[in-house]
Amino acid sequence: MLPAVPPVPARPGEPALAVPRDRPYTLLTLLDTVMLRYMPLLSLVLPLWIARHTAAPAWLVAR
């Protein structure tokens, strides 16, 4: 499907693990991982808890 691309040689002096040194990218990736782990909680459990344990009307949390 994709065309073959020849490998690019590494530049001399370039670190092998450059991604962890990119702090904004690493922080964003970790934050995204945590949020993806909690999405079922935020999208399913939280609305059910609001509908059953608070005085909020059920239509407020229904889809």
Backbone bond lengths (Angstrom), bond angles and torsions (degrees), N, CA, C in turn:
res aa  C-N    CA-C-N  psi(-1)  N-CA   C-N-CA  omega(-1)  CA-C   N-CA-C  phi
1 M - - - 1.437 - - 1.536 111.38 -
2 L 1.332 116.18 -49.80 1.462 119.75 179.74 1.517 110.05 -94.84
3 P 1.319 117.21 147.67 1.467 119.02 178.40 1.524 110.66 -71.02
4 A 1.310 115.07 150.76 1.467 120.24 177.73 1.524 109.19 -72.24
5 V 1.309 115.06 134.59 1.460 121.15 179.67 1.518 107.56 -122.79
6 P 1.319 117.92 129.14 1.468 119.12 179.62 1.530 110.59 -68.15
7 P 1.330 116.78 146.94 1.469 119.21 179.59 1.528 111.35 -66.16
8 V 1.307 114.84 146.96 1.459 121.19 178.83 1.526 107.80 -97.03
9 P 1.312 118.13 126.66 1.475 119.16 179.18 1.525 111.21 -67.42
10 A 1.330 115.60 146.41 1.469 120.77 178.83 1.520 110.04 -69.21
11 R 1.311 114.85 145.47 1.466 119.73 177.51 1.528 108.86 -76.74
12 P 1.307 117.06 143.43 1.466 118.55 178.08 1.530 110.89 -66.16
13 G 1.318 116.24 135.78 1.455 121.93 179.15 1.512 113.97 87.85
14 E 1.325 118.63 -3.91 1.460 121.71 178.98 1.527 109.48 -82.82
15 P 1.346 118.41 132.07 1.471 119.57 -179.36 1.525 111.23 -66.82
16 A 1.324 115.61 148.23 1.465 120.61 -179.02 1.526 111.11 -70.03
17 L 1.323 117.61 -36.07 1.467 121.83 -179.24 1.527 109.36 -110.34
18 A 1.327 115.91 76.95 1.465 120.11 -176.60 1.525 112.10 -81.77
19 V 1.325 118.75 -24.24 1.463 120.60 -175.88 1.526 112.35 -64.39
20 P 1.345 120.42 -48.27 1.473 118.20 179.44 1.525 113.57 -61.41
21 R 1.301 117.68 -19.10 1.468 119.89 178.92 1.518 112.02 -80.60
22 D 1.315 117.25 -14.28 1.463 121.81 176.05 1.536 106.86 -85.35
23 R 1.319 116.26 89.53 1.461 121.46 -171.44 1.535 114.48 -61.21
24 P 1.325 120.93 -43.64 1.474 118.70 178.70 1.530 112.29 -61.37
25 Y 1.330 117.17 -41.65 1.463 120.37 178.97 1.527 110.76 -64.64
26 T 1.318 117.21 -44.54 1.464 121.26 -179.68 1.517 110.70 -63.59
27 L 1.321 118.23 -43.30 1.457 121.74 179.17 1.523 111.24 -63.65
28 L 1.320 116.94 -43.88 1.456 120.93 179.00 1.533 111.30 -64.13
29 T 1.316 117.34 -39.49 1.462 121.41 178.25 1.518 111.18 -64.93
30 L 1.311 118.03 -43.73 1.468 121.34 178.18 1.527 111.45 -64.91
31 L 1.317 117.24 -41.82 1.457 121.32 178.17 1.527 110.82 -64.02
32 D 1.317 116.78 -41.85 1.458 121.07 177.86 1.530 111.06 -63.76
33 T 1.317 117.76 -39.26 1.460 121.61 177.95 1.520 111.30 -62.73
34 V 1.306 116.95 -44.31 1.466 120.68 178.77 1.521 110.64 -64.00
35 M 1.316 117.68 -43.98 1.463 120.57 -179.74 1.524 111.98 -65.41
36 L 1.310 117.67 -37.82 1.465 120.14 177.84 1.523 111.48 -65.84
37 R 1.317 116.88 -31.85 1.463 120.33 177.87 1.528 111.46 -69.63
38 Y 1.339 116.98 -30.70 1.458 121.11 -176.92 1.532 114.11 -97.84
39 M 1.323 119.23 0.35 1.462 120.84 -179.31 1.527 113.29 -59.76
40 P 1.352 121.08 -42.72 1.468 118.15 176.91 1.534 111.92 -59.85
41 L 1.300 116.76 -36.52 1.458 120.30 178.28 1.521 110.73 -64.77
42 L 1.315 116.96 -43.55 1.459 120.49 -177.52 1.521 112.71 -73.05
43 S 1.326 117.75 -33.53 1.457 119.56 -174.67 1.525 114.59 -94.11
44 L 1.324 118.91 -17.99 1.459 120.63 -177.72 1.525 112.40 -120.33
45 V 1.290 117.37 -55.20 1.462 121.33 -173.37 1.527 111.84 -70.76
46 L 1.297 118.03 -43.24 1.468 120.47 -178.45 1.527 112.74 -62.33
47 P 1.343 120.70 -46.78 1.462 119.08 176.27 1.530 113.22 -62.46
48 L 1.323 117.46 -37.83 1.470 119.53 177.28 1.526 111.10 -63.67
49 W 1.314 116.62 -41.68 1.461 119.92 179.15 1.527 110.41 -64.57
50 I 1.333 116.83 -42.19 1.469 120.38 179.32 1.526 110.36 -61.98
51 A 1.331 117.59 -43.57 1.465 120.96 -177.73 1.522 112.16 -67.53
52 R 1.311 118.11 -33.05 1.466 120.58 -174.80 1.528 114.22 -94.90
53 H 1.304 118.84 -29.26 1.461 120.49 -171.53 1.524 114.83 -113.12
54 T 1.312 117.80 2.43 1.461 119.34 178.19 1.528 108.97 -125.62
55 A 1.297 115.33 173.48 1.467 120.30 179.32 1.526 111.73 -88.10
56 A 1.319 117.56 8.58 1.460 120.82 179.77 1.523 109.91 -68.79
57 P 1.332 117.92 141.82 1.459 120.01 177.67 1.537 110.17 -64.90
58 A 1.340 115.51 145.94 1.467 120.33 -177.00 1.525 111.82 -63.07
59 W 1.335 117.57 -32.47 1.460 118.72 -179.08 1.529 112.49 -66.18
60 L 1.324 115.79 -17.75 1.457 119.98 -179.74 1.516 111.44 -67.96
61 V 1.321 117.97 -32.89 1.450 121.15 -177.76 1.518 113.25 -107.36
62 A 1.344 117.36 -0.24 1.474 120.14 -179.52 1.515 109.61 -80.84
63 R 1.304 114.57 153.93 1.466 119.53 177.18 1.484 109.76 -97.63
